[in-house]
Amino acid sequence: MTPTQARSSLLRWLRLSQLPSLLLSALLVMPTLHATAAAPEWKLISETEDPDKTISWYVDMTSIVHDDDYLRAFLRTSWSMPQYAADGTAYQSSTYLNYFDCDGRKIAYTANAYFTGAEPDNSPVHQEPDKPVAKLKFQSVVPGSAGEMRLEFVCQFRSKNFLTQRDTRELHG
């Protein structure tokens, strides 16, 4: 074996022997980075005062972004008691993507996902597809309603400079 062949063989062996440890390091670090970047930051924005059936509304503070003429954010509703779909499926929380027309005082939503627990930490029991904004039905908020509270909370961020458009749809169900 010539010196050049020996050096090539040694370099090939070094690369191959380090490959498993590099791959293992990457595999260990990547899920942590993804989980950190993807973790929603749920903030309670309103709650009913009925002690028999509490309904809580949250917004994911990491998801509030400008999207063309709207603000977009993921919201969550949690119930103290199970709710039932038309087919009898029980759920206790849902997440959904809201679009806010702050000037027009209107809201549209899409991409609903329903979960068995009060926290959306398992697979949804039902999920509806995300629709493009042009296909959404914007509805005026009713004064004093939970919808108005959500609109007012999110729209206070419309002039913030830190907001940028980013796609977080796959992070919420």
Contacts in CASP RR format, 6 or more apart in sequence:
PFRMAT RR
TARGET T0000
AUTHOR 0000-0000-0000
METHOD contacts of the structure
MODEL  1
MTPTQARSSLLRWLRLSQLPSLLLSALLVMPTLHATAAAPEWKLISETED
PDKTISWYVDMTSIVHDDDYLRAFLRTSWSMPQYAADGTAYQSSTYLNYF
DCDGRKIAYTANAYFTGAEPDNSPVHQEPDKPVAKLKFQSVVPGSAGEMR
LEFVCQFRSKNFLTQRDTRELHG
1 9 0 8 1.000
38 171 0 8 1.000
39 62 0 8 1.000
40 60 0 8 1.000
40 62 0 8 1.000
40 63 0 8 1.000
40 74 0 8 1.000
40 171 0 8 1.000
40 172 0 8 1.000
41 60 0 8 1.000
41 61 0 8 1.000
41 62 0 8 1.000
42 58 0 8 1.000
42 59 0 8 1.000
42 60 0 8 1.000
42 61 0 8 1.000
42 76 0 8 1.000
43 58 0 8 1.000
43 59 0 8 1.000
43 60 0 8 1.000
43 61 0 8 1.000
44 56 0 8 1.000
44 57 0 8 1.000
44 58 0 8 1.000
45 57 0 8 1.000
45 58 0 8 1.000
45 59 0 8 1.000
45 149 0 8 1.000
45 150 0 8 1.000
45 153 0 8 1.000
46 56 0 8 1.000
46 57 0 8 1.000
46 146 0 8 1.000
46 149 0 8 1.000
46 150 0 8 1.000
46 153 0 8 1.000
47 54 0 8 1.000
47 55 0 8 1.000
47 56 0 8 1.000
47 57 0 8 1.000
48 54 0 8 1.000
48 55 0 8 1.000
48 56 0 8 1.000
48 146 0 8 1.000
53 79 0 8 1.000
53 80 0 8 1.000
53 81 0 8 1.000
54 79 0 8 1.000
54 80 0 8 1.000
55 77 0 8 1.000
55 78 0 8 1.000
55 79 0 8 1.000
55 80 0 8 1.000
55 146 0 8 1.000
56 77 0 8 1.000
56 78 0 8 1.000
56 79 0 8 1.000
57 75 0 8 1.000
57 76 0 8 1.000
57 77 0 8 1.000
57 146 0 8 1.000
57 149 0 8 1.000
57 150 0 8 1.000
58 75 0 8 1.000
58 76 0 8 1.000
58 77 0 8 1.000
58 78 0 8 1.000
59 73 0 8 1.000
59 74 0 8 1.000
59 75 0 8 1.000
59 76 0 8 1.000
59 150 0 8 1.000
59 153 0 8 1.000
59 154 0 8 1.000
60 73 0 8 1.000
60 74 0 8 1.000
60 75 0 8 1.000
60 76 0 8 1.000
60 168 0 8 1.000
60 172 0 8 1.000
62 168 0 8 1.000
63 72 0 8 1.000
63 73 0 8 1.000
63 74 0 8 1.000
63 168 0 8 1.000
63 171 0 8 1.000
63 172 0 8 1.000
64 71 0 8 1.000
64 72 0 8 1.000
64 73 0 8 1.000
64 154 0 8 1.000
64 157 0 8 1.000
64 163 0 8 1.000
65 71 0 8 1.000
65 72 0 8 1.000
65 73 0 8 1.000
65 163 0 8 1.000
65 164 0 8 1.000
65 165 0 8 1.000
65 166 0 8 1.000
65 168 0 8 1.000
66 72 0 8 1.000
66 158 0 8 1.000
66 163 0 8 1.000
66 164 0 8 1.000
66 165 0 8 1.000
67 99 0 8 1.000
67 133 0 8 1.000
67 165 0 8 1.000
68 133 0 8 1.000
69 101 0 8 1.000
70 99 0 8 1.000
70 100 0 8 1.000
70 101 0 8 1.000
70 133 0 8 1.000
71 99 0 8 1.000
71 100 0 8 1.000
71 102 0 8 1.000
71 154 0 8 1.000
71 155 0 8 1.000
71 157 0 8 1.000
71 158 0 8 1.000
71 163 0 8 1.000
72 97 0 8 1.000
72 98 0 8 1.000
72 99 0 8 1.000
72 100 0 8 1.000
73 97 0 8 1.000
73 98 0 8 1.000
73 100 0 8 1.000
73 154 0 8 1.000
74 95 0 8 1.000
74 96 0 8 1.000
74 97 0 8 1.000
74 98 0 8 1.000
74 168 0 8 1.000
74 171 0 8 1.000
74 172 0 8 1.000
75 95 0 8 1.000
75 96 0 8 1.000
75 97 0 8 1.000
75 98 0 8 1.000
75 109 0 8 1.000
75 150 0 8 1.000
76 93 0 8 1.000
76 94 0 8 1.000
76 95 0 8 1.000
76 96 0 8 1.000
76 120 0 8 1.000
77 93 0 8 1.000
77 94 0 8 1.000
77 96 0 8 1.000
78 92 0 8 1.000
78 93 0 8 1.000
78 118 0 8 1.000
78 119 0 8 1.000
79 92 0 8 1.000
79 93 0 8 1.000
79 118 0 8 1.000
80 118 0 8 1.000
81 92 0 8 1.000
82 90 0 8 1.000
82 91 0 8 1.000
82 92 0 8 1.000
83 90 0 8 1.000
83 91 0 8 1.000
83 92 0 8 1.000
84 90 0 8 1.000
84 91 0 8 1.000
85 91 0 8 1.000
85 114 0 8 1.000
85 126 0 8 1.000
89 114 0 8 1.000
89 125 0 8 1.000
89 126 0 8 1.000
90 116 0 8 1.000
90 125 0 8 1.000
91 114 0 8 1.000
91 115 0 8 1.000
91 116 0 8 1.000
91 117 0 8 1.000
91 125 0 8 1.000
91 126 0 8 1.000
92 115 0 8 1.000
92 116 0 8 1.000
92 117 0 8 1.000
92 118 0 8 1.000
93 114 0 8 1.000
93 115 0 8 1.000
93 117 0 8 1.000
93 118 0 8 1.000
93 119 0 8 1.000
93 120 0 8 1.000
94 112 0 8 1.000
94 113 0 8 1.000
94 114 0 8 1.000
94 115 0 8 1.000
94 120 0 8 1.000
95 112 0 8 1.000
95 113 0 8 1.000
95 115 0 8 1.000
95 120 0 8 1.000
95 172 0 8 1.000
95 173 0 8 1.000
96 109 0 8 1.000
96 110 0 8 1.000
96 111 0 8 1.000
96 112 0 8 1.000
96 113 0 8 1.000
97 109 0 8 1.000
97 110 0 8 1.000
97 111 0 8 1.000
97 130 0 8 1.000
97 169 0 8 1.000
97 172 0 8 1.000
98 107 0 8 1.000
98 108 0 8 1.000
98 109 0 8 1.000
98 150 0 8 1.000
98 154 0 8 1.000
99 107 0 8 1.000
99 108 0 8 1.000
99 109 0 8 1.000
99 110 0 8 1.000
99 133 0 8 1.000
99 136 0 8 1.000
99 138 0 8 1.000
100 106 0 8 1.000
100 107 0 8 1.000
100 150 0 8 1.000
100 151 0 8 1.000
100 154 0 8 1.000
100 155 0 8 1.000
101 107 0 8 1.000
101 108 0 8 1.000
101 138 0 8 1.000
102 151 0 8 1.000
102 154 0 8 1.000
102 155 0 8 1.000
102 158 0 8 1.000
104 140 0 8 1.000
105 140 0 8 1.000
105 141 0 8 1.000
105 148 0 8 1.000
105 151 0 8 1.000
106 138 0 8 1.000
106 139 0 8 1.000
106 140 0 8 1.000
106 141 0 8 1.000
107 138 0 8 1.000
107 139 0 8 1.000
107 141 0 8 1.000
107 147 0 8 1.000
107 150 0 8 1.000
107 151 0 8 1.000
108 133 0 8 1.000
108 136 0 8 1.000
108 137 0 8 1.000
108 138 0 8 1.000
108 139 0 8 1.000
109 136 0 8 1.000
110 128 0 8 1.000
110 129 0 8 1.000
110 130 0 8 1.000
110 131 0 8 1.000
110 136 0 8 1.000
111 127 0 8 1.000
111 128 0 8 1.000
111 129 0 8 1.000
111 130 0 8 1.000
111 131 0 8 1.000
111 169 0 8 1.000
111 172 0 8 1.000
112 126 0 8 1.000
112 127 0 8 1.000
112 128 0 8 1.000
113 120 0 8 1.000
113 124 0 8 1.000
113 126 0 8 1.000
113 127 0 8 1.000
113 128 0 8 1.000
113 172 0 8 1.000
113 173 0 8 1.000
114 124 0 8 1.000
114 125 0 8 1.000
114 126 0 8 1.000
114 127 0 8 1.000
115 121 0 8 1.000
115 122 0 8 1.000
115 124 0 8 1.000
115 125 0 8 1.000
116 122 0 8 1.000
116 125 0 8 1.000
120 172 0 8 1.000
120 173 0 8 1.000
124 173 0 8 1.000
127 173 0 8 1.000
130 169 0 8 1.000
141 147 0 8 1.000
141 148 0 8 1.000
141 150 0 8 1.000
141 151 0 8 1.000
142 148 0 8 1.000
157 163 0 8 1.000
END
